[in-house]
Structures are given as structure tokens and as C-alpha cells.
Amino acid sequence: MHTDIAASRLQPDMNIAHQAGEVIAHMLSDGRSIIDPTVEIWTAAAAEDLRTRVEADPSFARDMSQWDKPEVQLSGAPREVVLLAAELVFLREHPLSWILPSTRRSHVGGILALLEPSADVPESMSEWLSQPSESAGFEPSTYYLGALGESHRVVAFPPGTSSPKM
């Protein structure tokens, strides 16, 4: 990274960027999951499956929180789709300064609990999830939360295309 950029940022924020960067590096290179490196998750097929599941069953039930919905939406999903959802949740929440470590861990772990056989959060990611709230990161706008909620579309429909990359 350019030294001027690094010098203009707080070190805890740079740490978050590097941690998220490890997931993004896999997305842009080998497509493998950081949680289960034997599985390729960053594919158009996995993203399209995830998109279809979320849009086909938005689960508007009033008695369901946003964290109850994935259990319904991801029921019977292939391993790569569930892992993709877990890593997207990590990328969505990791840089947010106000989220408690227990909340981050619960959200990623809740998605991973849907896997059979189960997958554990790797030691490095577990350490990242333990970062105390208010120690780094930023306060999100509704635009950020909404745009990242659509991140599965970036994988399914790369920029400049109108159909999944095959």
C-alpha cells in the first residue's frame, strides 16, 4: 500500500482493511472461501443462487428478525452458497465501529450453523471478530447497508455485464 495512504489512516482502521482484504483477495483470485478453503464460493452460480433465495423468499413475517430469515432462505442451500452468505455478512459488519464482537460472531456463526457438515470460523477470522466495538471502523449510512446487502449481485453480474459471468 502506498505509504501516504497508510500514513493518513489510523492503524486500527488499517488493520480492519487488511483483514477484510484477505477475504476480498480470495474473491478476486482463486474464489475460495476463507472459512473452508476447499470450497469455491466466489462464483456467479453461487451468487445467483443466493440472490434467488433472498428475492424468492424475502420473509416479511413480522415475527422474524433479519437474522431469523437466513435460516428460511438458506434452507437446503449448497455449501458454497451458505459460505458465501457467511463471508458477505463478515464483510458487511466487520468495518462497522458500533457492532459488538459477540454480535459479529453470532451473525457469522448463525449462518455457519446452517451447514452440514458444520464449519468453524478459522482462528484468524475469530480473532478479527473479537475486535472491541468503537475501537476502529466507521458509522455506516443506510446507503452502505443497502448497497452491501446487494453485494451478491456484484459476483453474479460483474460490472459492464447484464448476465452472470460463466
N, C-alpha and C positions, 0 to 999 in steps of 0.2 A: 504494500500500500504506500502511496505517496506520503512522504514524511510531513508535508504541510497539512494534509488532511488529518493524519493521525494526531498531529500536534494541536489541531483545532478542536478535538473532541476529548471528552472526559474518558479516562481509562475504563471505568465500569461500562460505559456505553460501547466502547470499542470491543470489550470482551463479549458483550451480547451480540454484536455484529459478527465477530469471528465464530461464535457458537452457531448462530443461525446460518452463517456461511458454510459450515460443514454440511448441513442438510442441503443447502442450495447447490453446493458443489456437486453432490450426487445427482441432484435434479438435472443439472446441466451437462453431466458427463456420463457416468455409467447407468444412471437411472435407478440405482439400487437404494433400498431402504437403509437408513442408518440404524434402525431398530432391529431389523432382520436382513442383514446384507445378502442373504441367499435369494431374496425376492426383489424383482424389478418392479418398482411401483410407479415411477415417473414416466408413464406411457399414456398415449392418447386413449387406449382402450380402458385403462383403469380410471382415468379422469372422466371419460364418458359414462362409465358405469356409475361412478359416484354422482355425477351430475343428474343422471336419470333417476337414481334412487332418491335424491333430495327433492327434485322437482316433481316426481311422480307421487311422493308421499310427503308433502310439506308438514304434515302432522300439526294442524292448527288447534288441536284439542286444548281447551283452556286448562285442563288439569296436568298438562305436560310442560315442563321447563325445556329450554333449548338443549339441555344436557340429557333429557329423557328421550328426545326424538331420535338420536342416532341409533339407539337400541332397536327401534322400529325400522328406521330407514336402512340400516346396515344388516338387518337380519338375513342370513344366508348369503351375504356378500363374499366374494372370493377374498382370499388372504391379502392380495395386493391392494384391493380397494380399501379394506379396513386399515391397513398400514398407511396407505396414502392419507386417509382421513386423520389418523393419529398425528402424522407428521405435519399436516396442514394446521391442525389445532395447535401443535407446538409452535409453528411459525407465526400463527396469529397471536398467541398470548405471550410468547417469550419476551418480546421487547416492551410490553406494557408495564409501566412502573408500578401501578397500583394493585396488581394481582398478587395475592398471597402465594407462597410456594406450595402450600397444601392444596390450593385451588388449581394451580397449574398441573400439579401431579395427579390430582383427582380427574381432571378433564382428559389428559392424555391416557391415564390408566383406565378410565372408564371406556374409552374407545378400544384400547388393547384387550380389555376384558371380554370383548365380543369375539375374539379369535379362538379358534380351536385347531391345532393346539395353541396354547397361550404363548405370548411373547413378553419378555421382561424389558423394561426400559434399560438400555445399556448404561453402564456406570458413568460414562461421560455425560450423557443426557440427564441422568439422575442428578448429577452434580449441578448441571445448568438449571434444572427445575428448582433447585434448593435456594437459588438467589433470593435474598430477602426483598420484599416489596419496598418501593420507594428508594432503592439503592442505585438504580440505573433504569434506563429506558425512557419512555415518553408517555404523555397522556394522549390517548387516541381521540380522533374525531369520529363522528358517525360515518364519514366518508371512508376512513381507514377500515373500520369494522365491516362495513358493507362491501367494500372492494375486495378485501381479503376473503370474505365469505364466498366470493365468486372466483377464487383462485383456481378452482378445478378447471375452469374454462381456459385458463392460460395454457394448461397442459393439453387439454382436448383440442383447442383451437389456437395454435400458435399465431403470433402477430402476422397480419397480412394474408391470412387464410380464412376460408369460410367453412372448412370441414376439418375433421380430425386428421392429424398427421399420421400417416401409416408407414 
